[in-house]
Amino acid sequence: MAGAQAVDSERQKHQQQTLSELSTRVNAAQTNLKQTQAKLTATEMQLQTLKQALKTDRHNASQLKTQLAALDEQKLADEADQLQNDYIDQLQTLTTLHNQKQFLEKNQQRATSASQQANQRLRELQTERAQQEAKLNTAKQQLRTQQQQFDELQASCQQLKEQHQKRQQQIDQLNEQWLSALEVSQQAKARLKSLQELAQNYTGFYQGTKAVLKAADQLTGIIGPVAEILNVPAKYTKAVEAAIGAQQQHVVVSDETAGKAAIRYLTKHQLGRSTFLPLNKLKITYVAENVLAKCQQAPGFLGVAADLVQVSETRLKPVADHLLGNVIFAADLDHAVTLANLIHHRYRIITLAGEVISTSGAMSGGKDKREHHGILSQRQELTKLQANIAQMTSQLAAKQTELKQLKTVQAKADPSDYQDQLNVLNETRQQAENQVKLLSDRVASIKKQIATHQAQWGLDQDGEDFAGQLKHNQQDTATAEQKLAALKAQMTTLKQQQDQRSDSVQKLSAQYQDQRAVVTTKSVQVKQLGKETTEQAQRVKTLEDEIETLQKRIDTLNTAQSQTGESTQTHEAL
C-alpha cells in the first residue's frame, strides 16, 4: 500500500509540474496573440489610409493627363495643317470661278442665237405633247369604259358559274339523298314483303289455327283470328298481348255450327287443335261502375282495355268486350299496384310494359335479353311499314321531280353562252390597251426629247440663261473670297495659340510625371502592407490554434490529476 501511495504522489507531482509549464506557455501565447492582433489592426488601418490616398493620387494623375491631352501640340499642328489645306483648296476654287466667268462671258453671245432656235423647237415639242396627251386621255377613258363592261360581264359570268356549280352540288346532293332514300324504301319494301308472306302463311300461329285459316274458303262462318280483328294502338300493344296472350290465335266464327264444323275438319285431317269464339255466344265482360268510378279518380289509370282498342268491324265489338272488358290498363307498375289495392284485386291490372297484377294478387313481369314480338306486334309493324312506304314513295317522287327540274334549269343556264361575249369584249379591251400603250410611249418619247433639249441648251421652265449663271458665279466668287479671308484669320489665331500652349504643356507634363511617381511609390507600399497584413493574419490563426491545443492538454491533465487524487485517497483509506 505504501508503494502505491508513493507512485500516486510522484504522478501528481509530475502532473502538477506539466500543468504549470503548459499554463506558462498559454499565457505567453495569449500575450503574443494580443500583440499580433494589435499590430494587425494597426497595419489594416494604415493600409486603408494608404489605399484612400492612392485613389486620390490616381484621380489627380488622371486629371493632369486629361488636361495635358487637351493641350496636345500635335493636335494644334494637325489643325494648322488642315487650315492650310482648306486655304489652298479655297484658292483653287476661286481660280476655277474666275475661269468659269470668262467662259460664260465668251459663250453668252454665241448661245443667244442657238437659244432662240432651241426655244422654238421646244415650243413645237410641247404643242405636240399636249395633242398626244389629249388623245391619250380619250383612249384611257375608252379603255376604262371597256374595262368596266368587261369586269361586269366577267362578274356575271363568274356569278353564273358559281350558281351553276352550286346547282350541280344541289343536284348531286339531291341525287345522293334520293339514292339513299330509295335504298331505305327498298329495304322497307323487302321487310314488308317478308311480313306479308308471314301473314299470308299465318306464320307464328299454332298448327290447328293455321290449318283452319288456310281452309277458310272450304269452311263456312270463319271470320278470322283475334289478332286480325283487334286494331291496337302501338302504345297498348305490349299490354294487350300480356292481357290475351295465346287468345290472339283464337278463331272467331259466326256461330256454334261454324265452330263445330271447323273442329270436325281438324279432327278428320288430324291437323291439330284450336279454340273458336262463336260470335253469337260470346259473354261480355265489364268493370262495375262503382269500381270504374274509383279508378277514374286514381293517378296512372288509363282506362278499360276494351275501350282502348278498335275492331275491324262494328259487329265484332263483342270480341273485344269478351276478351278485354274486365281488364284495366295502368301507366306503370307502381300505379298498377295502387289501383289493385284500391279495387281489392277484383280485376286484372296490366301496365303499358306488359306487367300483370292478377285477381289472385300474383304479379308477373320482366324482360328477356331478346325481345319476342307477338302476332299483334308483327301486324302493327306491317301496318306501320305500309304507311311509311307510302310516305317514302311520295317523298321519292317529290325529290325526283325536284331533281328533274334542277337538271332542266342546269342544262339551260350554260356559262359557256357568256364566254363568247366575254372573249369579244376582251379582244376589244386589249386593242384599247395597245392604243393606250402606243400613245403613252409617244408622250414619253416627246417628254424625253423635251428633257434632252432643255439639258442640251440649258433651258428649263423658268427660262434660265447665261446671265443667271453669271450672276450665280459672282455670288459664288464673293462667298469663296469671304471663306478665304476667314481661313487666313483662323490660321493667325491658331499660331498664337500654339505659342501660348507650349509653356503650359511643359508645366503640366512635369506635374503629371511627379504625380505618376507618387502613385507608383504608394502602389508599392500598398502591396507591401497587404503582404504584411496577410502574414499577421496567418500568425494570429497559428497562435489561436496553439492556444486551443494547449488548453485541451491542460483540461486532460486536470482530469487525470483528479483521478490520481481519488486513487490516493482510496489507498490511504485501505
Secondary structure, 3 states (H helix, E strand, C coil): CHHHHHHHHHHHHHHHHHHHHHHHHHHHHHHHHHHHHHHHHHHHHHHHHHHHHHHHHHHHHHHHHHHHHHCCHHHHHHHHHHHHHHHHHHHHHHHHHHHHHHHHHHHHHHHHHHHHHHHHHHHHHHHHHHHHHHHHHHHHHHHHHHHHHHHHHHHHHHHHHHHHHHHHHHHHHHHHHHHHHHHHHHHHHHHHHHHHHHHHCCCCCCHHHHHHHHCCCCCCCEEEEHHHHEECCHHHHHHHHHHHHHHHHCEEECCHHHHHHHHHHHHHHCCCCCCEEEHHHCCCCCCCHHHHHHHHHCCCEEEEHHHHCEECCHHHHHHHHHHHCCEEEECCHHHHHHHHHHCCCCCEEEECCCCEECCCCCEECCCCCCCCCCHHHHHHHHHHHHHHHHHHHHHHHHHHHHHHHHHHHHHHCCCHHHHHHHHHHHHHHHHHHHHHHHHHHHHHHHHHHHHHHHHHHCCCCCCCCHHHHHHHHHHHHHHHHHHHHHHHHHHHHHHHHHHHHHHHHHHHHHHHHHHHHHHHHHHHHHHHHHHHHHHHHHHHHHHHHHHHHHHHHHHHHHHHHHHHHHHHHHHHHC
